[in-house]
Amino acid sequence: MAKRDVIAIGGSMGAVTAVRQLLADFPAAFAPTIFIATHVGAHGNNLLADIFAKRAPIPVTTAIDSEVVQKGHAYVAPADRHLLVVDGVIRLGRGPRENLARPAIDPLFRSVGATYGPRAIGLVLTGLLNDGAAGLADLKRCGGVTVVQNPADAEASDMPLGALAATEVDFRAPLADLPDLLVQLAGEEIGEPLLIPDDIKLEIDIALGGKTRAATIAQIADCVPLSCPSCGGVLSQIKAPSPLRFRCQIGHAFSSEVLASRADGSVVAALRIALRVIEERVTLSEKMADDARRRGRTAAAAISEGRADEGRRFAQVLRQALLEL
């Protein structure tokens, strides 16, 4: 009877330290296949594998496209590529960013779930916002087991909390208890593979870089009156159950939390620009009023001073709005 033997791990803020500790605490005889995706910059130098390998009981390397997956090996997502597994082969996708990230965690979890089914374990560690939540839910839909670091134990609790809200997570534990839990889960026998939902297959193809168009996105999402913060295109709401997510016709994907966070930033930037323009208008109106008074044009001075007063009122409203955001 087959047993669980594949672990997919995702995290962002604080995850490098967490993964190092997790790997270091695995027993020497523990040799699953592990895939790791953390949020790194597009121009990162791909040193994470070397960092993780120093204390890990199994080899850890940066993933290479078309590499055949080996048992007892850990693969780390490189900068600016989605890490996916298709039919036992590593694929590095250049598809659109998901939750503003590439590598993103959602595509990894989806592909591991689709490839390994009940053999897979998905683990969400510490991190900001909620990349990984949708992917973990999809991994569970494929028959995998879901695990989340206890939010109270995480350096950044957003990702664990997001995962817990997105699906009925099977296990949660503090970081110190995760090695023993994963060893236990990896030793359990599994049932028969499940049929992989078509929407999961399509989203994997998008992450790989497959062509997307309106008809493609319409298979999994319904158009909504929102615009993509990455490209300005129209967003569509994903039909799959929780969590609430969106994709544009290019394929950029966002959870509602990530989209709201980006929108908040856009609103703040717009308000700051508006405040600067109004304050400059106040300054100009004051100078025009002073100039008019020097020339004895009292009516013109009063008009300019009135404009300055109006601008000060508008500026105060904007300052208050910025304080409340």
C-alpha positions in Angstrom: 0.0 0.0 0.0 1.3 3.4 -1.0 2.2 6.0 1.7 2.4 9.8 1.7 5.9 10.8 0.6 5.7 14.3 -0.9 5.6 17.6 1.0 5.0 21.1 -0.5 6.0 24.0 1.7 5.1 27.7 1.2 5.7 30.9 3.1 6.9 34.5 2.9 7.9 36.8 5.8 9.9 34.7 8.3 9.7 31.6 6.2 13.4 31.2 5.4 14.2 30.9 9.1 11.2 28.6 9.6 12.2 26.3 6.7 15.8 26.1 7.9 14.6 25.0 11.4 12.0 22.6 10.0 14.6 20.8 7.7 17.2 20.7 10.5 14.8 19.0 12.9 13.8 16.2 10.5 15.3 12.8 11.6 18.3 11.6 9.5 16.3 8.7 8.1 13.4 10.8 6.9 13.6 11.1 3.1 10.5 12.5 1.5 10.4 14.6 -1.7 10.0 18.2 -0.7 9.1 21.3 -2.8 9.6 24.8 -1.3 8.3 28.1 -2.6 8.9 31.3 -0.7 8.4 34.9 -2.0 11.7 36.1 -3.4 12.5 39.1 -5.7 12.6 38.7 -9.5 16.3 39.3 -9.5 17.2 37.1 -6.5 20.5 35.2 -6.5 19.0 31.8 -5.8 21.0 31.2 -2.6 18.1 29.7 -0.6 18.9 26.1 -1.5 22.4 26.5 -0.2 21.1 28.0 3.0 18.6 25.2 3.5 21.0 22.5 2.6 23.4 23.3 5.4 21.4 21.5 8.1 19.0 19.4 6.0 19.1 15.5 6.1 18.4 15.3 2.4 20.0 17.1 -0.7 18.5 20.6 -1.3 18.9 22.2 -4.7 17.4 25.0 -6.8 14.8 23.5 -9.1 15.8 23.1 -12.8 13.2 23.0 -15.6 12.5 19.5 -17.0 14.4 17.8 -14.1 13.0 14.4 -13.1 11.9 14.5 -9.5 14.0 12.3 -7.2 12.7 10.7 -4.0 14.5 12.0 -0.9 15.4 15.4 -2.5 14.2 18.9 -1.7 13.6 21.4 -4.6 13.5 25.2 -4.1 11.7 27.6 -6.4 14.1 29.9 -8.2 13.6 33.7 -8.6 11.0 34.8 -11.1 9.6 31.3 -11.9 6.6 29.4 -10.6 7.7 26.0 -9.3 5.4 23.3 -10.6 5.4 19.5 -10.9 3.8 17.8 -13.9 3.8 14.0 -14.3 6.9 13.7 -12.0 8.9 16.3 -13.9 9.8 19.8 -12.6 8.5 22.6 -14.6 9.4 26.3 -14.1 6.6 28.4 -15.2 6.9 31.9 -16.6 3.1 32.4 -16.3 1.6 35.6 -14.8 2.2 36.6 -11.2 -0.2 35.3 -8.7 -0.9 37.4 -5.6 1.8 39.8 -7.0 4.4 37.0 -6.7 6.5 34.7 -8.9 7.3 32.2 -7.6 3.9 32.1 -5.9 2.7 29.4 -3.5 -0.7 28.7 -5.0 0.6 27.2 -8.3 3.0 24.9 -6.4 0.3 23.5 -4.2 -2.1 23.0 -7.1 0.5 21.1 -9.2 1.7 18.9 -6.3 -1.9 18.1 -5.5 -2.8 17.3 -9.1 0.4 15.2 -9.6 0.5 13.3 -6.3 -3.0 13.4 -5.0 -3.3 11.6 -1.6 0.5 11.2 -1.5 0.8 15.0 -1.0 1.1 17.0 2.1 0.7 20.8 1.8 2.2 23.0 4.5 1.6 26.8 4.9 4.2 28.6 7.1 4.5 32.1 8.3 3.9 34.9 5.8 2.1 38.1 4.9 -1.3 38.3 3.1 -2.7 34.9 1.9 -0.9 33.4 -1.0 -1.0 29.7 -0.6 -4.6 29.6 0.8 -6.3 28.9 -2.5 -3.6 26.4 -3.5 -3.8 24.5 -0.2 -7.6 24.3 -0.7 -7.0 22.9 -4.2 -4.4 20.4 -2.9 -7.1 19.1 -0.5 -9.6 18.9 -3.3 -7.1 16.5 -5.0 -7.0 14.3 -1.9 -3.9 15.7 -0.2 -3.5 16.4 3.5 -3.3 20.0 4.6 -1.1 21.4 7.5 -0.7 25.0 8.8 1.7 26.5 11.2 -0.1 27.7 14.3 -0.8 31.4 13.6 0.1 32.3 17.2 3.5 30.7 16.6 4.2 32.4 13.2 6.4 35.5 12.8 3.6 36.7 10.4 0.2 35.2 11.0 -1.5 36.3 7.7 -0.8 33.2 5.6 -1.7 30.6 8.3 -4.9 32.5 9.1 -5.7 32.8 5.4 -5.2 29.1 4.9 -7.4 28.3 7.9 -10.2 30.5 6.5 -10.0 29.1 3.0 -10.5 25.4 3.8 -11.0 22.9 6.5 -7.3 22.4 7.4 -6.5 18.9 8.6 -3.7 19.8 11.1 -2.2 22.9 12.7 0.8 22.9 15.0 3.6 25.2 16.2 6.8 25.1 14.2 8.6 23.0 16.8 6.0 20.2 16.5 5.8 20.2 12.7 8.8 17.8 12.1 7.2 15.0 14.2 3.8 15.6 12.7 5.1 15.4 9.1 7.0 12.2 9.8 3.8 10.7 11.2 1.7 11.8 8.3 4.3 10.6 5.8 4.2 7.1 7.3 0.5 6.7 6.9 -1.1 4.6 4.1 -3.3 6.4 1.6 -6.4 5.7 -0.4 -7.1 5.7 -4.1 -6.3 8.9 -6.2 -9.2 11.3 -6.9 -10.2 12.8 -10.2 -8.5 16.1 -10.7 -10.9 19.0 -11.2 -10.7 20.7 -14.6 -10.4 24.2 -13.1 -7.2 23.1 -11.2 -5.7 21.7 -14.4 -6.4 25.0 -16.2 -4.9 27.2 -13.5 -1.8 25.0 -13.6 -1.5 25.5 -17.3 -1.8 29.3 -16.8 1.1 29.2 -14.3 3.2 27.3 -16.8 2.7 30.1 -19.3 -0.1 28.7 -21.4 -1.9 31.2 -23.6 -4.9 32.8 -21.9 -7.8 34.7 -23.5 -11.3 35.8 -22.5 -12.8 32.4 -23.4 -10.1 30.6 -21.3 -10.8 32.6 -18.2 -14.6 32.3 -18.7 -14.3 28.6 -18.1 -13.3 29.2 -14.4 -14.5 32.8 -13.7 -17.2 35.3 -14.2 -16.4 38.9 -15.3 -16.8 41.6 -12.6 -16.5 45.4 -12.8 -13.0 45.5 -11.3 -9.7 46.2 -13.0 -6.4 44.3 -12.7 -3.9 46.4 -10.7 -1.0 44.8 -12.6 -2.2 45.4 -16.2 -5.4 47.4 -16.0 -7.4 44.6 -17.7 -10.9 43.4 -16.6 -11.0 41.0 -13.7 -13.2 37.9 -13.4 -14.2 36.3 -10.1 -13.1 32.6 -9.8 -16.1 30.3 -9.6 -14.4 27.8 -7.3 -15.3 27.9 -3.6 -13.4 29.8 -0.9 -11.2 31.8 -0.9 -12.6 34.7 -2.9 -10.2 35.2 -5.9 -9.9 37.0 -9.2 -8.0 36.7 -12.5 -7.6 39.0 -15.4 -7.6 37.9 -19.1 -3.8 38.0 -19.1 -3.9 35.6 -16.1 -2.8 37.7 -13.2 -4.4 36.2 -10.1 -5.3 37.9 -6.8 -7.0 36.9 -3.6 -9.5 39.4 -2.3 -7.1 40.3 0.5 -4.2 41.0 -1.9 -6.4 42.9 -4.2 -7.7 45.1 -1.4 -4.2 45.7 -0.1 -3.1 46.9 -3.6 -6.2 49.0 -3.9 -5.5 50.6 -0.5 -2.0 51.5 -1.7 -3.4 53.0 -4.9 -5.9 55.1 -3.0 -3.2 56.4 -0.6 -1.0 57.3 -3.6 -3.8 59.1 -5.3 -4.8 61.1 -2.2 -1.2 62.1 -1.6 -1.0 63.4 -5.2 -4.2 65.3 -4.8 -3.1 66.8 -1.4 0.2 68.0 -3.0 -1.7 69.6 -5.9 -4.1 71.4 -3.6 -1.4 72.6 -1.3 0.5 74.0 -4.3 -2.8 75.7 -5.4 -3.1 77.3 -1.9 0.4 78.6 -2.1 -0.1 80.1 -5.5 -3.5 81.6 -4.5 -1.8 83.2 -1.4 1.0 84.7 -3.6 -1.6 86.0 -6.1 -3.6 87.6 -3.2 -0.4 89.3 -1.9 0.5 90.6 -5.3 -3.1 91.9 -5.9 -3.0 93.8 -2.5 0.3 95.4 -3.4 -1.2 96.7 -6.6 -4.3 98.0 -4.7 -6.6 95.5 -6.4 -8.6 94.6 -3.3 -11.4 92.7 -5.2 -8.9 90.4 -7.0 -7.0 89.9 -3.7 -10.3 88.8 -2.0 -11.0 86.3 -4.8 -7.5 84.8 -4.5 -7.7 84.6 -0.7 -11.1 82.9 -1.1 -9.5 80.3 -3.3 -6.7 79.8 -0.8 -9.3 79.3 2.0 -11.2 76.8 -0.1 -8.0 74.9 -0.8 -7.1 74.7 2.9 -10.5 73.2 3.6 -10.0 70.6 0.9 -6.5 69.8 2.1 -7.7 69.2 5.6 -10.3 66.8 4.4 -7.6 64.8 2.5 -5.2 64.8 5.4 -8.0 63.4 7.6 -8.7 60.7 5.0 -5.1 59.7 4.8 -4.9 59.4 8.6 -7.9 57.0 8.6 -6.6 54.7 5.9 
